[in-house]
Amino acid sequence: MPGSSDRRRKRIGSIIAAVFVLFYVLPLVIGSVFAAVTFIRDGECFAAILFLLIYSVLGGAVVIGVLLALRQRLKEIKGGEEDDAAQY
């Protein structure tokens, strides 16, 4: 089946792209949460804590968005709809 290897390549490419984004964003989110907790414990500036918490929430939203997009992309590839946008 010639389409099978193409689908496999598209699946692997999608997963690799998601993993790269997650490996970039997750350490930033974890580091900002750790810094915020440290700042809270040490009684640091409220503005810095607020900034780090907002940054963490936004980074978490990126992680969730990437995972949802990956799930949708894998469903499209499995269903054979990966090239439907090329028609338009």
Rosetta silent file (secondary structure, phi, psi, omega in degrees, C-alpha in Angstrom):
SEQUENCE: MPGSSDRRRKRIGSIIAAVFVLFYVLPLVIGSVFAAVTFIRDGECFAAILFLLIYSVLGGAVVIGVLLALRQRLKEIKGGEEDDAAQY
SCORE:     score description
SCORE:     0.000 S_00000001
   1 L     0.000  111.297 -178.003    0.000    0.000    0.000 S_00000001
   2 H   -68.750  -29.932 -179.359    1.759    3.179   -1.104 S_00000001
   3 H   -72.212  -23.343 -177.437   -0.476    5.445    1.006 S_00000001
   4 H   -65.350  -43.871 -179.930    0.389    3.576    4.175 S_00000001
   5 H   -69.973  -32.457  177.056    4.019    4.696    4.268 S_00000001
   6 H   -66.597  -42.858  176.923    2.952    8.259    3.451 S_00000001
   7 H   -63.369  -41.356  179.515    0.486    8.237    6.345 S_00000001
   8 H   -62.244  -42.643  179.800    3.125    6.810    8.639 S_00000001
   9 H   -64.070  -40.261  178.613    5.572    9.538    7.634 S_00000001
  10 H   -67.038  -39.518  177.560    2.939   12.219    8.262 S_00000001
  11 H   -63.173  -46.595 -178.944    2.101   10.742   11.675 S_00000001
  12 H   -63.969  -41.617  178.361    5.752   10.613   12.687 S_00000001
  13 H   -61.684  -42.053  178.656    6.332   14.165   11.457 S_00000001
  14 H   -64.478  -42.418 -179.870    3.367   15.465   13.447 S_00000001
  15 H   -66.347  -42.696  179.838    4.499   13.693   16.595 S_00000001
  16 H   -62.572  -42.538  179.026    8.078   14.944   16.230 S_00000001
  17 H   -61.905  -43.678  179.112    6.894   18.539   15.771 S_00000001
  18 H   -64.430  -40.814 -179.716    4.706   18.308   18.874 S_00000001
  19 H   -64.183  -41.132  178.010    7.520   16.767   20.916 S_00000001
  20 H   -61.466  -43.874  178.972    9.914   19.561   19.929 S_00000001
  21 H   -63.868  -43.305 -179.376    7.415   22.221   20.979 S_00000001
  22 H   -65.819  -39.001  177.484    6.724   20.418   24.260 S_00000001
  23 H   -66.700  -22.949  177.208   10.436   20.017   25.002 S_00000001
  24 H   -84.454  -44.348 -171.921   10.810   23.763   24.517 S_00000001
  25 H   -82.778  -40.115 -175.732    7.726   24.958   26.425 S_00000001
  26 H   -58.104  -45.011  177.280    7.502   22.488   29.314 S_00000001
  27 H   -62.375  -33.532  177.229   10.836   23.452   30.939 S_00000001
  28 H   -65.711  -42.734  179.634    9.828   27.109   30.734 S_00000001
  29 H   -66.584  -47.130 -179.458    6.511   26.394   32.433 S_00000001
  30 H   -62.652  -42.131  178.882    8.070   24.170   35.092 S_00000001
  31 H   -64.118  -39.743 -179.801   10.822   26.709   35.738 S_00000001
  32 H   -70.896  -35.623  175.394    8.380   29.582   36.093 S_00000001
  33 H   -65.042  -45.472  179.077    6.188   27.595   38.495 S_00000001
  34 H   -60.463  -43.270  179.026    9.259   26.671   40.534 S_00000001
  35 H   -64.725  -41.880  179.320   10.404   30.310   40.588 S_00000001
  36 H   -62.744  -43.043  178.389    6.938   31.519   41.606 S_00000001
  37 H   -62.935  -41.472  178.014    6.800   29.017   44.465 S_00000001
  38 H   -63.526  -42.660  178.754   10.271   30.083   45.576 S_00000001
  39 H   -64.294  -40.444  178.488    9.283   33.753   45.428 S_00000001
  40 H   -63.253  -45.121 -179.573    6.120   33.083   47.426 S_00000001
  41 H   -63.225  -36.993 -178.019    8.082   31.174   50.055 S_00000001
  42 H   -87.480   -2.657  178.530   10.696   33.936   50.319 S_00000001
  43 L    70.393   37.765 -178.703    8.072   36.718   50.424 S_00000001
  44 L   -76.365 -176.740 -177.078    9.270   38.404   47.239 S_00000001
  45 L   -57.850  131.832 -179.867    7.536   41.097   45.174 S_00000001
  46 H   -61.875  -38.019 -178.867    3.888   40.376   44.376 S_00000001
  47 H   -62.564  -40.384  178.863    4.256   41.695   40.810 S_00000001
  48 H   -65.743  -40.805  179.018    7.024   39.193   40.047 S_00000001
  49 H   -64.547  -44.342  179.486    4.959   36.333   41.448 S_00000001
  50 H   -61.501  -44.580  177.738    1.926   37.428   39.444 S_00000001
  51 H   -58.598  -46.330 -178.341    3.985   37.659   36.251 S_00000001
  52 H   -65.591  -37.610  179.174    5.413   34.168   36.753 S_00000001
  53 H   -69.256  -40.483  176.857    2.003   32.673   37.469 S_00000001
  54 H   -64.069  -42.111  177.944    0.459   34.300   34.384 S_00000001
  55 H   -60.449  -40.954  179.521    3.422   33.091   32.322 S_00000001
  56 H   -64.847  -42.933 -179.855    2.891   29.572   33.691 S_00000001
  57 H   -64.678  -43.777  178.728   -0.806   29.581   32.845 S_00000001
  58 H   -64.764  -40.149  176.485   -0.148   30.804   29.303 S_00000001
  59 H   -64.290  -38.666  175.939    2.575   28.196   28.834 S_00000001
  60 H   -63.197  -37.245  176.941    0.210   25.524   30.115 S_00000001
  61 H   -64.569  -37.065  177.370   -2.359   26.681   27.568 S_00000001
  62 H   -64.029  -44.575  179.866    0.256   26.267   24.824 S_00000001
  63 H   -60.124  -47.297 -179.776    0.997   22.718   26.008 S_00000001
  64 H   -63.386  -42.209  178.935   -2.703   21.809   26.041 S_00000001
  65 H   -61.968  -41.456  178.715   -3.219   23.402   22.622 S_00000001
  66 H   -64.505  -41.977 -179.960   -0.324   21.482   21.103 S_00000001
  67 H   -67.130  -39.954  177.543   -1.611   18.195   22.493 S_00000001
  68 H   -66.645  -40.650  178.297   -5.153   18.862   21.236 S_00000001
  69 H   -64.957  -38.969  177.486   -3.853   19.867   17.795 S_00000001
  70 H   -63.506  -43.870  179.037   -1.726   16.716   17.658 S_00000001
  71 H   -60.422  -44.141  179.081   -4.737   14.575   18.542 S_00000001
  72 H   -64.351  -42.029 -179.365   -6.813   16.250   15.827 S_00000001
  73 H   -63.443  -41.948  179.424   -4.019   15.893   13.265 S_00000001
  74 H   -66.011  -35.650  175.366   -3.605   12.195   14.001 S_00000001
  75 H   -64.472  -41.592  178.854   -7.367   11.705   13.589 S_00000001
  76 H   -62.143  -43.841 -179.443   -7.218   13.499   10.223 S_00000001
  77 H   -65.192  -42.538 -179.958   -4.353   11.337    9.039 S_00000001
  78 H   -63.691  -37.719 -179.026   -6.078    8.162   10.210 S_00000001
  79 H   -82.940   -4.480  179.007   -9.302    9.156    8.450 S_00000001
  80 L    81.037   17.034 -178.000   -7.526   10.063    5.212 S_00000001
  81 L   -98.431   12.907 -172.236   -8.464   13.741    5.415 S_00000001
  82 L   -65.513  -21.884 -177.761   -4.900   15.044    5.633 S_00000001
  83 L  -113.026   13.986 -179.167   -4.943   16.574    2.143 S_00000001
  84 H   -62.939  -33.307 -179.513   -8.505   17.936    2.016 S_00000001
  85 H   -66.783  -22.372 -179.519   -7.294   21.523    2.443 S_00000001
  86 H   -68.207  -16.916  179.974   -5.293   21.220   -0.795 S_00000001
  87 H   -72.860  -21.099 -171.957   -8.567   21.227   -2.731 S_00000001
  88 L   -97.942    0.000    0.000   -9.296   24.856   -1.858 S_00000001
